[in-house]
Amino acid sequence: MNSQKEQIKVGISSCLLGEKVRYDGGHKLDKYLKETLGKYVKWITVCPEVEMGLPVPREAMRLTGNSNNPRLVTVKTHIDYTDNMITWAKKRLKELEKEEICGFIFKSDSPSSGMRKVKVYSESGIPYKNGVGIFAKLFMEHFPLIPVEDDGRMNDPSLRENFIERIFVYKRWRNLLLEGFTIAKLIEFHTTHKFLILSHSPKHYSLLGKLVANAAKMEQNELQTSYFTLLIEALKLLATVKKNTNVLQHIYGYLKKYLTDDEKNELNDIIHNYHKQLYPLIVPITLIKFLVKKYDEPYLKSQVYLNPHPIELMLRNHV
């Protein structure tokens, strides 16, 4: 189930890859997404306005009315494109089902693609940042378990690491289902992801453990759905220094029977300094990976937590 060698399909707002599709004829190229993450994913581009049939350039649009059910209206001529957008979006979402994407990165603040805090203008013209873009909202309703993020939040190291971690988990889960779901494969999947889950949510770690323990008593479709829903809930919760420290201490417990006194002291010191936020997570992880390889510790060798995504992305250098 090693999906790091495969390109993962991820949806993205077209303008973030440099496509000149914005209302003013411009783009919003994000070099990290295109040049760095792009080495590991296959982008599936979407531009709602252009794919709906509007030209480039075009009149700017904005959301108006009730933030729970806003209208998509042009700024000057007040043409309402809401129904057109919804009709197009429902068709596009059916097409995206066939793409088997494992995540989506939206353009922040967009009246079609913004996933949070999009401006919605009241009748008096006052903007309130409490809306969701028309396409983004329909996407998240249609694919509630697919990891989503926007370009603005991807600049936050913790949110970036969390999103990319989740798309790799999603891909590994897809691979498990393609191989043919069995309880034995679920147990293997869960076992290899235990420390990753614990780093996000001790509560879900416990719930998922109980679910797997009782797997034989459940109907398989219910088991699949229940497990993956809980897993995605867990991974949405950010791993923190405190939760990572807890995992690192668990790992130390597995290793200490092999270690020399000097190695024990060094690992304890590094975990302590990570907890004090003097080191990024990559420092204790690097030492642990060295020790796991040195002593050929079988359980830890299989833990996704130590290799959740390609090291070249350097995601743990900043968290």
N, C-alpha and C positions, 0 to 999 in steps of 0.2 A: 504493500500500500504506500510505497514511497512516491509521492507525487511531485517532489521537488525537481525531478528530472523532466517533468512534463510541463508544457506551457498551460497555465490555467486560464480559462476564458473569463474575462471580467468586462462588464459593460462600463462605458464611460461617456460623459458628455463630449461630443466631437471637438468643441472649441479648446478643450484642455490638452489636446494633442496637436494643436496649432492649425486646425482647419478653420478657414476664414468663413465662418457661418453665422457670426453674431449679427445683430440688427444693424450695426454700424459698419459691417464688412470686415471687422477685425476678428481676433482670436484671443484666447487666454492660455497660451501655451504654458504648461507646467513641465519644466525640464526633468524634474525628478520622476514624475509619472511616465513621461515618454522615454527618457533615456536610461533611467536606472531600473525602476520597477518593470518597465517595458521589456527588459531582457528575460523576464520570468513569467510574463503573462501574455496572452493573446487578447488584444483589445477588441471589443465589439462596440463600435461607435454609434451614438444616437444623438441626433439634434432634432428635438420635437418640432420646432417651428419650420425648419427647412423640409423635413420629411413629411410634414403636414401639407406642404405645398407653397409656403410663403417664400418670397424672393430674398436675395441678399444684394444690397442692403434693404431694410424694411423699416416701417414705423415701429418704434419701441412699444412694448406692451407692459401692463402691470396688473396685479390682482386688485380687485375692488369688492366692496360689500362685506358680507359676513365671512370672518376668517375661517369658519368651519366649512363653508361651502362658497368660496369666492368665485367671481367671474374673471375671465381673462380678457382684458379690454385694451385696445390701442390707446395710447396716451392722448393724442390730439383729436383724432377723428371718432374715437369712442366706438370702434367696431368691436363687437363681441365675438371672440373666437373660441369660447368655452366649449360649445357642443362639438365644433370641428376637432378640437384638441382631444376631447374624450373619445370620440369615434375613432380617430387615428390611433390613440394610445391603446385602446382595447385590442385593436388588430395587431399593433406592434408587440404587445405583451405576449400574444399567442406565438408570434414569430420567435421571441426571445426564449420561450419555453423550449424550443427545439435546439437552441444554441447551448443549453445546459451551462449557463454562466454560474460562476461561484462567488460573484460579488458585483457591486456597481459603485462607481464614483461619480457623484453629481456635481454640477456647477452651482456653487453656493449663490444665494440671493436671487437666483433666476425664477421668474414667475411660472415657468414650466418645469424646471428641474431642481430648484432649491428644495432641500429636504428638511429644512428647519429655519425658523426665524426669518421667513421671507416677508417683505413689506406688503401689507394689505391696506389699501386706501379706503377710508370711510367716505360717506356721501359728501362730507364737508372737505374732503381732500387731505385729511390727516392720516399719515402712515403709521401703522402699528406692526411691529416686527413679530408677528405671531402666526404667520401663515406657512403653508407648504405648497410648493409648485404643483400644478395640476398633474403632470406626468409622474413626478416623483411620488406623489401621494398614491396614485393608482398602482405604480410599481410596487411600493411597499405593502400595499394591501394584497396585491396579487402574489407576491413572493415574500411572505412575512419572515421567513427564516434565512433568506439570502443576506449576507453581510452588506451593509451600505455605509457610505461615508461621503463627505463632500471635500472639495479641494482645499477649502479654508482650514478645516479641521485636520486635514492630512499634514499640515505644517506643524502640528503638535506631536512631538516624538512618541508620547505614550499612546495617543489615539492612532497614529500611523502604525506603530508596532502591533497594536490590538487588531486593527483592520486586516493587516497582511497576515497575521497569525490565523485569523478566522477564515480567510479564503483558502489557506492551505489545509486547515481542518476540514472545511467543506469539501474540498477536492478529495481528500483521503476518504471521507464518508461516501462520496459518489463512487469512488473506486471499489469500496467494500460492497456496495449495492450491485455494481456491475459484475463483480465476481460471484455474486449470489449470496444473499443474506442467510446466515445460520447463527445459532446461538454461540457456537464455538468461535466464529469470526467476530461476533460482537464482544465476547469476553476478551479476545486478543486485542481488538481495537481499544476497548476500555482500559485494559491493563497498560497499554503503551501510552495512553493519554492521561493517566491518573495524576501525575504531578502537574501537568499543564492545567487540568481542571482545578486542582487544589490551589494553584497560584491565582486563580480568578475568584473562586467561591468555595470555601470549606462546606457551606450548606449544600450546594449542588453536588459536591464531591460525595457527601454522605447519601444524598437522595439517589444519585446515579449508581452508587455502589449497591444500595438496597434493591434498585430496579434490576440490575444485572443478576444479583443473587437470587431473585425470584423469576428470572427470565423464563424458565421452563413452565411456569404456571400461566403464562400469558399467550394470547394469540399473537402470531408474528407481526402482522401489520400494526397492531396496537403497540407492540414492543418497540418496533422501529420508530414509530411516530413519537411515542413517549420519550424514548431515549434521546433522539436527536433534538426534540424541542427543548428538553431540559439542558442538553449540552450547549445549544445556542444561547439559551438564557444565561448560562454560566459564563460563557466566553464574552458576552456583551459587557459584563462587569470587569472593570479594569483591574489588571494585576497591579498591586501596590508594593512598595518597599517592604511593608510589614508582611504581606502575604507571601512575597517572594522569599523573604528571610525564613519564614516558616518552612517553605519547601526546601530551601538550601539546608536547613537544619535536619530535615527528614533524610535528605540525601547523605548528609554527613553520618547519620545513624547507620545507613547501609554500608558506608565505606570504612568506618573507623576500625573494624576488625582487621582490615588489611593494612592500615596505615602505620608508618613509623611515628614515633613521638614528635619528631620535627614536622612531619607532614600534617599531623593532627593540629599542631600549634599554628602552622601556616594557614591551613584551611579555616580554622576557627577565627584567626585574626582577620582574614580577608572577608569572611561572612560578617564579622562584627563591623568592619569598616564600611562594607556595603550598607549595612543596616543604619549606620550613622551618615549615609549618603556621601561618603568620601570617595567611593568608587562606583562606577556604573555596573550594571548587572553582568556585562560581558566579562569582567575580571574574575569573579568567583566561578562563573560558568566555564571559562577557559581552563582554570585549574582543575575543576571537577572532571571535565572531559579528558584531560591528561591523565588523571588518576584512575578514571574508569577504564581507559585504554590500557594503562600500565598494569592494572590488576585484573583486567578482563572480567569486570563485574557484570554478570549476565542480565540482571534485572534493570540496572541503570543504563546499560548499552541500548536497551530498547525504548527508553523513555523519550517521547517526542519533545518534552520540555527542554531537553538539552540541545535539540536541533529542530526548532519549530518552523524555520524558514531559512533560506540560503544565507550563509554568513556574510556573503558579499554585500548584502543590503545594509549591513552594519546597524541593524535596528536596536540592538541591545547595548550599543555604545553610548546611548544617550538616555537610558532609563534605569 
